[in-house]
Amino acid sequence: MKMTNQMIVIVKGVIEHQGKILLLQRSVHDEVGAGEWETVGGGVEFGEELEEALIREAEEETGLQVKVEKLLYATTFFTDPHRQIVLLCYWCKAPSNLVSISEEHSNYHWASKAETYHYLPKAILEDFKNNKVWEMMDSYAEVGAGGD
């Protein structure tokens, strides 16, 4: 029996509020990455715009109404030989830090940049480093602060 190849598009959001990043802990009952920390995100539904999907996912997972600011990076990887993930990671801003997590997650934490190194898995931290996420976010924040 021949395996069907599958490509899945995932959007992730690095949600920032007053200099801290929202991290979510996956439920211990989750099939993938149970108990691991991550950023908001999920699959793009057919016909959905990328940023629209991220806004929907953020609201479903956290109750937050986020503003998508900028694409931070895009990457791709395989979860098995027949399943490829295309991941687009965006910087988002939240007007509030009042989070109401969904059943997909068991906990949340507004983390400083330094704290993310204690929470996030190595693979996410490597993506952040390789794609200069912190540098980009710092430069966007400076531009935003200058315009206020």
C-alpha positions in Angstrom: 0.0 0.0 0.0 1.4 3.3 -1.1 1.7 6.1 1.5 0.1 9.5 0.5 2.3 12.5 0.9 0.8 15.3 3.1 1.8 18.9 3.4 0.4 20.9 6.3 0.6 24.7 6.7 1.0 25.9 10.3 0.9 29.5 11.6 2.6 30.4 14.9 2.5 33.7 16.8 5.0 35.2 19.1 2.5 37.3 21.0 4.0 40.2 22.9 2.5 42.4 25.6 4.5 45.0 27.4 7.8 43.3 26.5 6.9 39.8 27.5 6.1 36.8 25.3 3.1 34.5 25.8 4.1 30.9 26.2 1.6 28.0 26.4 2.1 24.6 27.9 0.5 21.8 25.9 -1.9 19.5 27.7 -0.3 16.3 29.1 -3.0 14.4 27.2 -1.8 15.8 23.8 -0.7 13.3 21.2 2.2 15.5 20.1 4.6 17.3 22.5 2.6 16.6 25.6 3.6 19.0 28.4 6.0 21.0 26.2 5.9 24.8 26.1 5.2 26.6 22.8 3.8 29.7 21.2 0.2 30.1 20.0 -0.7 28.5 16.6 -2.2 25.8 14.5 -3.2 24.7 11.1 -4.5 26.9 8.3 -7.9 25.8 7.1 -8.6 25.5 3.4 -9.5 28.9 2.0 -8.3 30.8 5.0 -5.8 33.7 4.8 -2.6 33.1 6.8 -3.0 36.1 9.2 -6.7 35.3 9.6 -5.8 31.8 10.6 -3.4 33.0 13.3 -5.9 35.5 14.7 -8.5 32.7 14.9 -6.0 30.3 16.6 -4.9 33.0 19.1 -8.5 33.7 20.1 -9.4 29.9 20.3 -6.3 29.1 22.4 -6.0 32.2 24.6 -9.1 34.4 24.3 -6.9 37.2 23.1 -7.6 39.5 20.2 -4.1 39.9 18.7 -2.8 42.2 16.0 -0.4 40.5 13.6 2.5 42.8 13.1 5.2 41.1 10.9 6.3 37.7 9.5 9.4 36.7 11.6 10.4 33.6 9.6 9.2 30.6 7.5 10.6 27.1 7.7 9.7 23.6 6.7 10.4 20.2 8.3 9.2 16.6 8.2 7.4 14.9 11.0 7.7 11.6 9.1 8.8 10.7 5.6 5.4 11.4 4.2 4.3 14.4 6.3 5.9 17.8 5.7 5.1 20.9 7.8 5.4 24.4 6.4 5.6 26.8 9.4 5.2 30.6 9.3 6.0 32.4 12.5 4.6 35.9 13.1 5.2 38.6 15.7 1.9 39.7 17.2 0.8 42.2 19.8 -1.8 41.7 22.4 -3.7 44.7 23.9 -4.2 42.7 27.1 -2.5 40.1 29.2 -5.7 38.5 30.4 -5.5 34.9 29.0 -8.2 32.2 29.0 -6.5 29.0 27.8 -8.3 26.3 25.8 -8.3 22.6 26.7 -5.4 22.2 24.3 -3.1 23.7 27.0 -2.7 23.3 30.7 -0.8 26.5 31.6 0.5 29.8 30.3 3.2 32.2 31.2 4.1 35.7 30.1 7.9 35.3 29.8 10.8 37.7 29.5 13.3 37.0 26.7 15.6 35.3 29.3 12.8 33.1 30.6 12.0 31.7 27.2 15.3 29.8 27.4 14.0 27.9 30.4 10.6 27.1 28.8 10.8 26.6 25.1 12.1 23.4 23.5 15.5 23.5 21.9 14.1 23.3 18.3 12.0 26.5 18.8 14.9 28.3 20.4 17.2 27.3 17.5 14.6 28.6 15.0 14.5 31.9 17.0 18.3 32.1 17.0 18.8 31.1 13.3 16.1 33.6 12.2 17.2 36.5 14.5 13.7 36.7 16.1 14.8 38.7 19.1 16.8 41.2 17.0 13.8 41.7 14.7 11.4 42.1 17.5 13.7 44.6 19.2 14.0 46.7 16.0 10.2 46.6 15.4 9.6 47.7 19.0 12.0 50.6 18.6 10.2 51.7 15.4 6.8 51.4 17.1 8.0 53.3 20.2 9.4 56.1 18.1 6.1 56.6 16.3 3.9 56.9 19.4 
